[in-house]
C-alpha cells in the first residue's frame, strides 16, 4: 500500500487544503488544524496537520535548508476569516511548490507529510525543529533559492 501511495505522488497530482478547523483537545490549548488532500490517479489521500508540522516539513527537506518558511508563525488577527484564508492559500501554494520542484530523491519527507508513505521510525515522524525561520518569503523566492542551491551542487 505504501508503494502505491508513493507512486501516486509521482503521477500528475493535485494538492489542496480542503479545510481549516479549530481543534480543542481536552486539557490542551486550541489550535488550527489543516486538512490536506492529495489526489492522483482517482485516489484521494487525506492528512491533517498543524502549522508547526509545516515548519518541521520545511526543516526536513535538505533542498530548502536556509530558506525562510513562507508563512509567518504569528499573524495578528488570525481569527479573522481573511487572515485564515490568506494563511491557507500560502500553505497550499507552499505545498504545491515543494511537490513541483523537488526531485524524486528528496520527496520522502513530503510523501510522509501527505500520508503517502509511513515513517521508517517514530523518530523520523516528528524530528525536533531546529530554529523557527524568520520572515515571510514568497514561492518565487523559494524557487530562486532552490534553483541556485541545485546549480551549486
HUNORQUI-V91195 format. One record per backbone hydrogen bond with DSSP energy under -1.0 kcal/mol. CO is the residue of the C=O (numbers start at 1). NH is the residue of the N-H. E is the energy in kcal/mol with one decimal. If there is no record, write none. Layout:
co,nh,e
CO,NH,E
CO,NH,E
This chain:
co,nh,e
1,5,-2.3
2,6,-2.5
3,7,-2.1
4,8,-1.8
5,9,-1.3
7,11,-1.1
14,39,-2.7
16,37,-3.1
19,35,-2.5
21,33,-3.6
23,31,-2.4
25,28,-2.1
31,23,-3.7
33,21,-2.7
34,49,-2.4
35,18,-2.2
35,19,-1.2
36,47,-2.4
37,16,-2.1
38,45,-2.8
39,14,-2.5
40,43,-2.0
43,40,-2.3
45,38,-2.8
47,36,-3.4
49,34,-3.4
51,55,-1.4
52,56,-2.2
53,57,-2.4
54,58,-2.4
55,59,-2.1
56,60,-1.6
61,64,-1.8
62,65,-1.7
64,67,-2.4
75,78,-1.4
77,80,-2.7
80,84,-2.3
81,85,-2.7
82,86,-2.1
83,87,-2.3
84,88,-2.7
85,89,-2.5
86,90,-2.3
87,91,-2.9
88,92,-2.7
89,93,-2.5
90,94,-2.3
91,95,-2.4
92,96,-2.3
93,97,-2.7
94,98,-2.7
95,99,-2.5
96,100,-2.4
97,101,-2.4
98,102,-2.1
103,106,-2.4
104,107,-1.3
107,111,-3.1
108,112,-2.4
109,113,-2.3
110,114,-2.3
111,116,-3.5
112,115,-1.6
121,125,-1.0
138,142,-2.2
139,143,-2.7
140,144,-2.4
141,145,-2.5
142,146,-2.7
143,147,-2.6
144,148,-2.4
145,149,-2.5
146,150,-2.5
147,151,-2.4
148,152,-1.8
149,153,-1.0
